[in-house]
Amino acid sequence: MPLKHRIILALAIAATLIALAVSPLLVADGVRAWIWWTARSEKLTVKIDKVEAPFLRPVVLHNVSLTSAPNALFRIDARAAQMSVRLNFKRILLRTRDRALRDVTISDLHLQIHRNAGGKDFPERVWSSWQRLFPGSAKIDKFDLRVENEAVVALIRGGALSFSEVEPGRFSANEITIASPLVRQTFSQLHASTRWQENHLTLAGLGLTRGLDLQSLTFDLSRLSKRNVATEFDLDAFGGNIRGDISTDWRTQPPNWVVAASATNISLSQTAEAVGLADRISGRLRAGKFTYRGDPRDASRATASLWTELSAPAWRDRQADVIMLGASFYNRKIDIQQVYIKQRKNELTLSGEAPWPNKWSDWLTADFHANVSSAINDVADFANLFGGKRDQFHGAITVEGTIDSHARKLSGDISASGTSLKLFGWPVDLFELDLNIADGIADIAEFNFKQKDDFLRVEGKIDMLGEQGLRGTVEFAAKNLAQYSQEFFPPIPGHGHFDFYGRSASFAGLTLGSDSTAISLNGVANFSDPQKIDISMQPTTTIGLGTVATDCVNRVDIVALAKNAPPLAKVDEIKMRGSIFTGISEITLRSESAEKTYRLFCPNEPNETLSITIPAK
């Protein structure tokens, strides 16, 4: 071999030996410098106590901590006792499409991720860097994870994870907790297998609790560089199945969430038992679908739909055959496609639409459209479904109608009828209603309640938005007023005729009682303020007032004065005050010599009967 070639070979061997001797130092310093430079450019802070880089062996980092800036969209705080990284120098030096990290092993990892709603997002290159650092396989011996998103917190304690592109891995956790304003649940001693393929991490066979098994949970991280993360899950839940897809894209502001979920054959009794409800609940969620697209923090600008069908739902002694609900929300409008309730002999169907108001008070003036159709052949059973007492209801009733509102003006038609009824304990032989609404004026063409010889008839018009109030007549007759208000009225008959105009009413010949105990009254009622109703009555028959030891009364009685009894002070006027919501609260009786006010139904004082007397005949 020529001398020149020998010298070149000797220099090459010497250079190789020197490189091998100093490579651990070069690689260690190079790794530390690269991590520092990359973290600095991405506004991350990384601290490493020690870096070891044995020749042709994994790089080992001791006591590693990584934190993001306080004003970042995702505040990250990660700490690990040790990291072992096997690098792919071919990918690093030649920039091939292989993974830069072949294998990563982490010991004792503590990771906290807090989403800061007002924070600044990382540049897109940061997310690209994170995605390029996904390894071919990884093993985390022990880790604790805390993820916070405003009011939602997810915790993993005592976790362990391994995954690989060539063989199955394992996941385990001593405890997983999910806490939110609506749900707080903890799962313990969890185990699952893992699969890592094309940047998709799947957990399979995760038994959460009795009746709740997660068949698969897949995290799609393939588009992390585009700031898009998706999750798919397949859950066996309480005898049925729930499947769903959740993805979020935070490139846009506000961030866009897409949710699609479906459920089939879910046992309501098993669900109630799992969440700890003591009441007896049965039935099944036969089918359900839910979709949502938008920002959860501003639901008014989102698009959503819901369809659900409950089969034989029952709670305590309330039961139905079918309950279906279909609704959608789009363009700030709520569309109730169908609310359907089937309960043995009873059926109710509702539908309608209304805009989403800017504030809750706008519901009262918002435009809307509503349809109702019902055939309630067992009122007691139907009332019981909504909490009513069976013994307070009876009979059959039908309701049909349509109501529209536009520019604060109502229009539509409602008709209802029923026979052999009992409503809230009141017997009703016949009930009829025919109501027509146009331009905010409700025309009561027919409104009849009839029970044997008792009746209530209403005719007139109601200005539902203006100041005209009700214009019409109300006529009633009752053989026993105590049947309708046992606490206040004695068992006496009564009949009368009222003329309503605006927010007041007048009446003449209002008669209470019969034969020797009948009194007749004329008067005026003012209800312009629903909280302060005033009624003024003048007796057209001579009446007096019996002696009452207290100013608290719980009922009024009419009695005939004995023939030999001395005459009592004549009552010239009776005034009543109260509220449309709470009823009459005060009664004042005025005579020529005095005026006396009585309170009704005093809660903490003795109450007596107020006796109104009439001269013996």
Secondary structure, 3 states (H helix, E strand, C coil): CCHHHHHHHHHHHHHHHHHHHHHHHHHHHHHHHHHHHHHHHCCEEEEEEEEECCCCCCEEEEEEEEEECCCECEEEEEEEEEEEEEECHHHHHHCCCCCCEEEEEEEEEEEEEEECCCCECCCHHHHHHHHHCCCCEEEEEEEEEEEEECCEEEEEEEEEEEEECCCCEEEEEEEEEEECCCCEEEEEEEEEEEEEECCEEEEEEEEEECCEEEEEEEEECCCHHHCEEEEEEEEEECCEEEEEEEEEECCCCCCEEEEEEEEEEEEHHHHHHHHCCCCCEEEEEEEEEEEEEECCCCHHHCEEEEEEEEEEEEECCEECCEEEEEEEEECCEEEEEEEEEEECCEEEEEEEEEECCCCHHHHHCCCEEEEEEEEECCHHHHHHHCCCCHHHCEEEEEEEEEEEEECCEEEEEEEEEEEEEEECCEEEEEEEEEEEEECCEEEEEEEEEEECCEEEEEEEEEECCCCCEEEEEEEEEECCHHHCCCCCCCCCCEEEEEEEEECEEEEEEEEECCHHHCEEEEEEEECCCCCCEEEEEEECCCCEECCCCCCEEEEEEEEECCCCCCCCCEEEEEEEEEECCCEEEEEEEEECCCEEEEEECCCCCCCEEEEEEECCC
